[in-house]
Amino acid sequence: MDLLTIGAFARLAHLSPKALRLYDRLALLSPIRVDPETGYRWYSPDQLGRARRVALMRRLDMPLARISQVLDLAPADAAAALAAYWYEQEQGIAAKRELVGFLINQLNGKRTTMYEVLVRELPARALLTIGKHLTADQIGEFAGPLFGRFGGAVPRPDGIAGAPFLRYHGEVTEDSDGPVEFCCPVDPSEIGEVAGRFPEMKADNEPAGREAYIRVPKSDMWTSLGFESLRQWLTDNNEKPAGEVRQIFLTDPATVGDDEIVFQLSVPLG
């Protein structure tokens, strides 16, 4: 089989040589042969299919790491993974549309109806915590295994007071990282024994108090208006926050419909 130079392969694949060098460094699309003396790359015509898929998926703004994961799957699994990615993008676009509407109303002096804010009492509780600086797209990778690990591993308070949550100590976006803390409530009488089982985590105590919260359905997972609802409610009701915003996960989004509640956002009240 005749091999193609990087220039010829780039033209056939509608990619630049610069892009091909990047894909090689990332092990996304490596040449068949590299000249040991000159470092020149040679590609097989059989690689054109993968190259075109990479190019087309990049047009969907799919990150290269995710493209690599998708292309390494069996065809049916790759198709399902691509469909899941595009569902996320559509939900993200819908969330941005809501945010644009909110900002337009705000600039025009109009009030936007967002979420119902409720208030509840929480008992004193002990917490096991571990934190990390994260961007928005890294939260799932950090928190997912922790939620799974502590789903039933420790004695927790009853009800919502025992639900693990994330505590946000700063602004977290796709472009900048911020401190995010995973917190698992623990029965105060058991915290000494439990903390000894997880030395990588820090034991903390939280006093009894009130918190304001909203319930977020799966269809609104990607919107940031929940945070705005809480901020607006605090202003309207002359309440002061006594701590950081929390995200309390109630169920796996993959297992429920768009109208079902998947998490709550809350803020302690002073």
ZAMARGU-4260 file (C-alpha; in steps of 0.2 Angstrom, whole numbers, plus 5000, padded with zeros to 4 digits):
<rodrens>
0) 5000/5000/5000 | 5007/5017/4995 | 5009/5029/5010 | 5004/5047/5009 | 5015/5062/5015
5) 5008/5073/5028 | 5004/5086/5015 | 4995/5074/5004 | 4986/5066/5018 | 4981/5084/5025
10) 4974/5089/5008 | 4963/5073/5007 | 4957/5074/5025 | 4954/5093/5024 | 4965/5095/5039
15) 4981/5106/5041 | 4998/5098/5044 | 4998/5108/5060 | 4982/5099/5066 | 4989/5082/5061
20) 5004/5085/5072 | 4993/5090/5086 | 4983/5074/5084 | 4999/5064/5084 | 5005/5072/5100
25) 4988/5067/5108 | 4988/5050/5101 | 4972/5054/5092 | 4978/5051/5075 | 4996/5045/5073
30) 5006/5042/5057 | 5009/5024/5051 | 5028/5028/5049 | 5039/5042/5055 | 5056/5044/5047
35) 5069/5041/5061 | 5081/5054/5054 | 5070/5068/5047 | 5055/5065/5058 | 5044/5066/5043
40) 5027/5058/5045 | 5018/5046/5033 | 5000/5041/5033 | 4990/5026/5026 | 4974/5030/5015
45) 4965/5018/5027 | 4967/5032/5040 | 4956/5045/5030 | 4940/5039/5038 | 4946/5042/5056
50) 4953/5059/5050 | 4937/5065/5043 | 4927/5060/5058 | 4939/5069/5069 | 4937/5085/5058
55) 4918/5083/5058 | 4917/5081/5077 | 4928/5096/5079 | 4915/5106/5069 | 4903/5101/5083
60) 4915/5109/5096 | 4919/5092/5104 | 4935/5092/5114 | 4949/5082/5107 | 4950/5071/5123
65) 4932/5066/5121 | 4934/5063/5102 | 4947/5051/5106 | 4936/5042/5118 | 4922/5041/5106
70) 4932/5035/5091 | 4940/5021/5102 | 4922/5014/5105 | 4913/5000/5095 | 4903/5009/5081
75) 4886/5007/5090 | 4893/5013/5107 | 4902/5028/5097 | 4885/5033/5090 | 4877/5033/5107
80) 4891/5043/5114 | 4890/5056/5100 | 4871/5057/5103 | 4874/5060/5122 | 4887/5073/5118
85) 4875/5082/5106 | 4861/5081/5119 | 4872/5090/5131 | 4876/5103/5118 | 4857/5106/5115
90) 4854/5108/5134 | 4868/5120/5135 | 4861/5131/5121 | 4844/5131/5129 | 4852/5136/5145
95) 4861/5150/5137 | 4845/5155/5128 | 4837/5157/5146 | 4852/5167/5152 | 4851/5179/5137
100) 4832/5181/5141 | 4836/5185/5159 | 4849/5198/5154 | 4838/5206/5142 | 4824/5208/5154
105) 4837/5214/5167 | 4844/5227/5155 | 4826/5233/5151 | 4821/5234/5169 | 4810/5219/5169
110) 4809/5206/5182 | 4812/5187/5177 | 4802/5174/5186 | 4814/5160/5190 | 4813/5147/5203
115) 4803/5145/5219 | 4814/5148/5234 | 4810/5138/5250 | 4818/5138/5267 | 4821/5124/5279
120) 4829/5120/5296 | 4845/5108/5296 | 4851/5100/5312 | 4869/5101/5318 | 4880/5088/5308
125) 4898/5083/5306 | 4906/5083/5288 | 4919/5074/5279 | 4926/5085/5266 | 4939/5085/5252
130) 4942/5100/5240 | 4951/5104/5224 | 4952/5118/5212 | 4941/5114/5196 | 4934/5121/5180
135) 4916/5118/5177 | 4920/5103/5165 | 4931/5094/5178 | 4917/5094/5192 | 4909/5078/5186
140) 4926/5068/5185 | 4930/5074/5203 | 4913/5072/5211 | 4906/5057/5203 | 4917/5044/5211
145) 4915/5052/5228 | 4896/5052/5227 | 4897/5034/5222 | 4910/5030/5236 | 4900/5038/5250
150) 4882/5033/5244 | 4881/5020/5258 | 4898/5019/5266 | 4895/5030/5281 | 4882/5032/5294
155) 4873/5049/5289 | 4859/5059/5296 | 4841/5055/5290 | 4833/5064/5275 | 4841/5079/5266
160) 4852/5083/5280 | 4862/5067/5276 | 4864/5070/5257 | 4882/5073/5251 | 4884/5089/5242
165) 4897/5101/5234 | 4902/5117/5242 | 4908/5131/5230 | 4920/5143/5238 | 4923/5153/5222
170) 4917/5156/5204 | 4919/5140/5194 | 4917/5142/5175 | 4923/5133/5159 | 4938/5145/5158
175) 4943/5147/5176 | 4945/5136/5190 | 4939/5138/5208 | 4939/5129/5224 | 4926/5115/5225
180) 4923/5105/5241 | 4914/5088/5242 | 4905/5086/5258 | 4898/5070/5266 | 4887/5073/5281
185) 4891/5060/5295 | 4881/5056/5311 | 4891/5067/5324 | 4892/5052/5336 | 4901/5042/5323
190) 4913/5055/5315 | 4929/5050/5325 | 4928/5032/5319 | 4923/5037/5301 | 4936/5050/5299
195) 4949/5037/5304 | 4944/5026/5289 | 4946/5041/5277 | 4963/5050/5282 | 4964/5059/5266
200) 4948/5069/5271 | 4945/5082/5283 | 4933/5081/5298 | 4922/5097/5300 | 4907/5102/5310
205) 4892/5112/5305 | 4880/5120/5317 | 4861/5119/5316 | 4853/5132/5305 | 4842/5138/5291
210) 4845/5137/5273 | 4836/5143/5257 | 4835/5131/5243 | 4828/5128/5225 | 4824/5112/5216
215) 4832/5110/5199 | 4825/5098/5186 | 4836/5088/5173 | 4830/5100/5159 | 4838/5115/5169
220) 4854/5107/5174 | 4865/5117/5162 | 4857/5134/5167 | 4865/5146/5179 | 4849/5155/5184
225) 4847/5145/5199 | 4861/5154/5207 | 4853/5170/5202 | 4837/5165/5210 | 4845/5163/5226
230) 4854/5179/5225 | 4838/5189/5220 | 4829/5180/5235 | 4842/5185/5247 | 4841/5203/5241
235) 4822/5204/5241 | 4820/5196/5258 | 4834/5206/5267 | 4843/5189/5271 | 4862/5187/5272
240) 4871/5171/5267 | 4880/5162/5281 | 4891/5151/5270 | 4894/5146/5252 | 4882/5140/5239
245) 4879/5121/5239 | 4874/5109/5226 | 4865/5094/5233 | 4863/5079/5221 | 4847/5068/5223
250) 4848/5056/5209 | 4858/5051/5193 | 4852/5062/5179 | 4855/5048/5167 | 4841/5038/5175
255) 4827/5051/5176 | 4816/5061/5164 | 4819/5080/5160 | 4805/5085/5172 | 4812/5076/5187
260) 4822/5085/5201 | 4840/5080/5200 | 4848/5092/5212 | 4845/5106/5224 | 4855/5123/5226
265) 4855/5130/5243 | 4863/5143/5254 | 4865/5144/5273 | 4856/5159/5281 | 4863/5170/5294
</rodrens>
